[in-house]
């Protein structure tokens, strides 16, 4: 008979929010500059947002780049603390392209920051279902949300998957250290 194991997570301090994933735009347009700002680790500047706005006003911008620019501007807004504006941009990107995985991924991060944890789990799951280019980020964000909801086993599994997908990324490995797997016989759970 197989032994059942229970995952136990140590109490956690304030969890960091997962990194955010921009949508690539090729060329030298305002949309490209918006993408580069969204993909940068630097704090976004007002002129970065203006570049995104300018890109959305360009008549010759391709529909795919319009969707990408909404995602990228949403990222910049989120990083500047404007979760409401970010949500609006991610929603517009999804209205234009319901299959845009990075919009789901980043919407999940915005929801997590707004303490809408159940919804964040769903968005990260949607990002994975739509084949996000950053699956490790989706698993990591979903793990954080699952842990906040008390779903320890699901959180552990997602932290582990994020670590497998991005072995050089230290955050998932560090979070996994807070867990330990113990035989069910050593717990009071029947």
C-alpha positions in Angstrom: 0.0 0.0 0.0 1.5 3.4 -1.0 2.2 5.9 1.7 0.4 9.2 1.3 2.4 12.3 1.9 1.3 15.7 3.1 3.0 18.9 2.0 3.7 21.4 4.7 4.6 25.0 3.9 6.4 27.1 6.5 4.7 30.4 7.2 5.7 32.9 4.6 6.4 36.6 4.8 5.1 38.9 2.1 5.6 37.1 -1.2 7.2 38.9 -4.0 5.1 39.3 -7.1 6.2 37.4 -10.2 8.0 39.1 -13.0 6.0 40.4 -15.9 6.3 39.2 -19.5 6.1 41.7 -22.4 5.0 40.9 -26.0 7.6 41.2 -28.6 7.2 43.9 -31.3 9.7 43.9 -34.2 11.0 47.0 -36.0 11.8 50.5 -34.9 8.3 51.9 -34.3 6.8 53.4 -31.1 5.3 50.0 -30.5 8.8 48.5 -30.4 10.0 51.2 -28.0 7.0 50.4 -25.8 7.9 46.7 -25.8 11.5 47.5 -24.9 10.4 49.6 -22.0 8.0 46.8 -20.8 10.7 44.2 -21.1 13.3 46.3 -19.2 13.9 45.8 -15.5 14.1 49.6 -15.1 11.2 51.5 -13.5 9.1 52.8 -16.4 9.2 56.5 -17.1 6.3 58.7 -18.2 7.8 59.0 -21.7 7.7 55.1 -21.9 3.9 55.3 -21.5 3.8 58.1 -24.0 5.5 55.9 -26.6 2.9 53.2 -26.0 0.1 55.8 -26.5 1.8 57.1 -29.7 2.0 53.5 -31.0 -1.7 53.0 -30.4 -2.4 56.2 -32.4 -0.3 55.2 -35.4 -2.5 54.4 -38.4 -0.1 51.9 -39.9 0.3 49.7 -36.9 -0.5 46.0 -37.5 -3.4 44.5 -35.5 -1.0 42.1 -33.8 1.2 45.0 -32.7 -1.8 46.9 -31.4 -2.7 43.9 -29.1 1.0 43.6 -28.0 1.1 47.3 -27.3 -1.9 47.1 -25.0 -0.2 44.2 -23.1 3.1 46.2 -22.9 1.5 49.4 -21.8 -0.4 47.4 -19.2 2.8 46.1 -17.9 4.3 49.6 -17.6 1.1 50.8 -15.8 1.3 47.9 -13.4 4.9 48.5 -12.6 4.1 52.2 -12.0 1.4 51.1 -9.5 -1.7 51.7 -11.8 -3.3 48.3 -11.4 -6.7 49.7 -12.7 -5.1 51.1 -15.9 -3.2 47.9 -16.3 -6.3 45.8 -16.0 -8.0 47.9 -18.6 -5.1 47.4 -21.1 -5.0 43.6 -20.5 -8.8 43.4 -20.9 -8.5 45.4 -24.2 -5.7 43.1 -25.4 -7.9 40.1 -24.7 -10.9 41.6 -26.4 -8.8 42.0 -29.5 -7.2 38.6 -29.2 -8.7 36.1 -26.7 -5.7 33.8 -27.4 -3.1 36.3 -26.2 -1.4 34.3 -23.5 0.8 37.1 -22.2 -2.4 39.2 -21.5 -3.7 36.4 -19.3 -0.3 36.1 -17.6 0.0 39.8 -16.8 -3.7 40.1 -15.9 -3.0 37.3 -13.3 -0.2 39.4 -11.8 -2.5 42.5 -11.7 -5.2 40.4 -9.9 -2.7 39.0 -7.5 -1.5 42.5 -6.6 -5.2 43.5 -6.0 -5.7 40.5 -3.7 -8.1 38.8 -6.1 -6.3 35.5 -5.7 -8.9 33.1 -7.0 -9.2 35.1 -10.2 -5.4 35.2 -10.5 -5.2 31.4 -10.4 -7.6 31.3 -13.3 -5.6 33.8 -15.3 -2.3 32.0 -14.8 -4.0 28.8 -15.8 -5.4 30.5 -19.0 -1.9 31.7 -19.8 -0.6 28.2 -19.6 -3.5 26.8 -21.7 -2.7 29.4 -24.3 1.0 28.5 -24.3 2.5 31.5 -22.7 6.1 32.2 -23.8 7.0 32.4 -20.1 5.4 29.2 -18.5 7.8 29.4 -15.5 6.3 32.8 -14.7 2.8 31.5 -15.0 3.5 28.5 -12.7 5.3 30.8 -10.2 2.5 33.3 -10.1 -0.1 30.5 -9.8 2.0 29.0 -7.0 2.0 32.2 -5.1 -1.8 32.6 -5.5 -2.4 28.9 -4.5 -0.3 29.3 -1.4 -2.2 32.5 -0.4 -5.4 30.5 -0.8 -4.0 27.7 1.4 -3.8 25.2 -1.4 -0.4 24.0 -0.3 0.0 20.9 -2.5 -1.0 22.9 -5.7 1.4 25.7 -4.7 4.3 23.2 -4.1 3.6 21.6 -7.5 3.7 24.9 -9.3 6.8 26.1 -7.5 8.5 22.9 -8.5 7.4 23.2 -12.1 8.6 26.8 -12.3 11.9 25.7 -11.0 12.1 22.9 -13.5 11.3 25.2 -16.4 13.7 27.9 -15.3 16.5 26.2 -13.4 18.6 29.4 -13.3 15.8 31.4 -11.7 16.4 31.4 -7.9 13.0 32.5 -6.7 11.1 29.2 -7.2 14.0 27.3 -5.7 14.0 29.5 -2.7 10.3 29.2 -2.2 10.5 25.4 -2.5 12.9 25.4 0.5 9.9 26.5 2.7 8.2 23.2 2.0 8.8 19.8 3.3 7.2 16.5 2.4 6.3 14.4 5.4 4.7 10.9 5.5 1.0 11.1 6.3 1.7 8.9 9.4 3.6 11.8 10.9 0.7 14.2 10.7 -2.6 14.3 12.5 -4.4 14.2 9.2 -6.5 11.0 8.7 
